[in-house]
Amino acid sequence: MIVEGNIEGKKILEICCGKGDLSGSLASMYPNLKVVGIDFSEDCIYEAKSKYLSIQNLQYEVGDVFNMKNFENDSFDIVVGQAALHHLQNNLKGISKEIARVLKPNGKCIFIFEPIGNNPFISAIRSFKNSYVRLLDEANLYENAFQIFAADFSRYEVYYFNLLGYFSKILPKSKLSKVISNVVFNIDKFLYSNMPFVKKYSANANLCFWK
């Protein structure tokens, strides 16, 4: 979903890259891409640079994703964030404008593995878990957030997943757990195909916005 078609010479920016695992993987798999990761944490960027120092088509920068002043207009073909958008809901209009600014015409912005809040049971479980770690910016996403972010883009699509599959996370790592997870995945797939209205009650979604 992130990289498709002719990738020769394209540039990808990962926002909120953390310790750089996604951008590092992309740069390693696609040596013809130029990949940049940005995060506000100096410690995370230091660790990312240490882990992926040998990859020539990859660089990391400390920076504010709401003001990416080091990047010119129309700099990137793709902007990607991994479980990032739900941490940026305090200023969806601002982040939308800044990402749209650095994206090239017809570029796309992709957010993967975002938490969705339409399922009250799953939301309750997340709230219970978050009460222990006390993350100040941890919040689920809803359709109105997609619409606000999409203001600077021509269109967007939502790809829901993890309906019953969300609960597979409690299984211990074993061969049997993998079998169970595959069965649950196929059940989800069947439900999505035959009962499309249940999609919005999924635990997660990938989002794609086209400039």
C-alpha positions in Angstrom: 0.0 0.0 0.0 2.8 2.4 0.8 5.0 1.8 -2.2 3.4 1.0 -5.5 4.2 1.2 -9.2 7.4 2.9 -10.5 9.5 4.0 -7.5 12.6 5.1 -9.3 13.8 8.4 -7.7 10.8 8.9 -5.5 11.0 10.4 -2.0 9.2 9.3 1.1 8.9 11.1 4.4 8.0 9.3 7.5 6.5 11.7 10.2 6.7 10.8 13.9 9.2 8.1 12.9 10.2 7.3 16.5 13.2 4.9 16.4 13.0 4.6 12.6 11.9 1.0 12.1 9.4 1.7 9.3 11.5 4.2 7.4 14.6 1.9 7.9 12.7 -1.1 6.5 11.4 1.0 3.5 14.9 2.3 2.6 16.4 -1.2 3.0 13.7 -2.9 0.8 13.7 -0.1 -1.9 17.3 1.2 -2.5 16.0 3.4 -5.4 13.9 5.4 -2.9 15.1 8.4 -0.9 13.6 8.0 2.6 13.6 10.7 5.3 12.4 10.2 8.9 11.4 13.1 11.2 10.6 13.1 14.9 10.6 15.7 17.7 12.6 13.3 20.0 16.3 13.8 19.8 16.8 10.4 21.7 14.7 8.6 19.1 16.5 10.1 16.2 19.8 9.3 17.7 18.8 5.7 18.1 17.4 5.5 14.6 20.6 6.9 13.1 22.6 4.4 15.2 20.6 1.4 14.0 20.4 2.3 10.3 23.7 4.1 9.8 24.7 1.9 6.9 21.7 2.6 4.7 22.8 5.1 2.1 19.3 6.2 0.9 18.0 7.1 4.4 18.3 10.1 6.6 16.8 11.2 9.9 16.1 14.7 11.3 14.9 16.1 14.5 11.9 18.4 13.8 8.4 19.6 14.4 5.9 17.9 12.0 3.7 21.0 12.3 6.5 23.2 11.0 8.8 21.2 8.7 10.8 24.3 7.7 13.7 22.2 6.4 11.6 20.8 3.6 10.6 22.9 0.6 7.1 22.8 -1.0 6.4 19.8 -3.2 9.4 17.8 -1.8 8.0 14.3 -1.3 6.0 11.8 -3.4 4.6 10.0 -0.2 4.3 11.0 3.4 3.6 8.1 5.8 2.9 7.9 9.5 2.6 4.7 11.6 0.0 5.1 14.3 0.7 8.8 14.1 -2.4 10.7 13.2 -4.3 10.0 16.4 -1.4 11.7 18.3 -1.9 14.9 16.2 -5.6 15.5 16.7 -4.9 18.7 18.7 -4.3 20.5 15.3 -5.6 18.4 12.4 -6.0 21.5 10.2 -2.4 22.5 10.9 -0.9 19.1 10.2 -3.0 18.7 7.1 -1.8 22.0 5.6 1.9 21.2 6.4 1.8 17.7 5.0 0.0 18.9 1.9 2.6 21.6 1.5 5.6 19.2 1.4 3.8 16.7 -0.9 4.2 16.9 -4.6 1.1 17.3 -6.8 -0.7 14.0 -7.0 1.3 12.8 -4.0 -0.3 10.8 -1.2 -0.3 10.8 2.6 -0.7 7.4 4.3 -1.4 6.6 7.9 -1.2 3.0 9.0 -2.4 1.1 12.0 -4.5 4.0 13.4 -6.9 3.2 16.3 -10.6 3.7 15.6 -13.1 4.5 18.3 -16.5 3.4 16.9 -16.5 0.1 18.8 -17.4 0.9 22.5 -16.1 -2.4 23.7 -12.7 -2.0 22.1 -12.6 1.7 23.2 -13.2 0.6 26.8 -10.4 -1.9 26.7 -8.0 0.7 25.3 -9.1 3.2 28.0 -8.4 0.6 30.7 -4.9 -0.1 29.3 -4.1 3.5 28.8 -5.0 4.3 32.4 -1.8 2.4 33.4 0.6 4.2 31.1 -1.1 7.6 31.3 -0.3 8.7 27.7 -1.5 12.3 27.4 -2.1 12.3 23.7 -3.6 8.8 23.2 -7.0 9.0 21.6 -9.1 7.1 19.1 -10.0 8.5 15.7 -13.4 9.0 14.3 -14.8 9.9 10.8 -15.0 13.6 11.6 -11.2 13.6 12.1 -10.7 12.1 8.7 -12.9 14.8 7.1 -11.0 17.6 8.9 -7.6 16.3 7.8 -8.9 15.8 4.3 -9.6 19.5 3.8 -6.3 20.0 1.9 -6.6 16.9 -0.1 -8.7 15.9 -3.1 -10.0 12.6 -1.7 -9.3 9.9 0.8 -10.1 6.2 1.6 -10.3 4.3 4.8 -9.3 0.6 5.0 -10.6 -1.0 8.2 -9.2 -4.1 9.8 -9.1 -6.0 13.1 -12.7 -6.5 13.9 -12.5 -9.8 15.8 -8.8 -10.0 15.0 -8.1 -7.3 17.7 -8.6 -9.9 20.4 -6.0 -12.2 18.9 -3.4 -10.0 20.6 -4.1 -11.6 23.9 -3.0 -15.0 22.6 0.5 -16.2 23.6 3.0 -16.7 20.8 2.7 -20.2 19.5 1.9 -22.2 16.4 -1.6 -22.7 17.6 -2.0 -19.0 18.1 -1.0 -18.4 14.5 -3.6 -20.9 13.4 -6.3 -19.2 15.5 -5.2 -15.8 14.2 -5.5 -16.9 10.6 -9.0 -18.3 11.3 -10.1 -15.1 12.9 -8.6 -13.1 10.0 -10.7 -15.1 7.5 -13.8 -14.6 9.6 -13.2 -10.8 9.6 -12.7 -11.0 5.8 -16.0 -12.8 5.4 -17.8 -10.3 7.6 -16.4 -7.3 5.7 -17.5 -8.9 2.4 -21.0 -9.9 3.4 -21.8 -7.3 6.1 -20.0 -4.1 5.1 -21.6 -2.0 7.8 -19.5 -3.8 10.5 -16.3 -2.3 9.0 -16.5 0.9 11.0 -16.6 -1.1 14.3 -13.1 -2.4 13.6 -10.2 -1.6 16.0 -7.9 -0.2 13.4 -7.7 1.4 10.0 -5.2 2.4 7.3 -5.9 5.8 5.7 -4.8 7.2 2.3 -5.2 10.8 1.3 -4.5 12.0 -2.2 -3.3 15.6 -2.8 
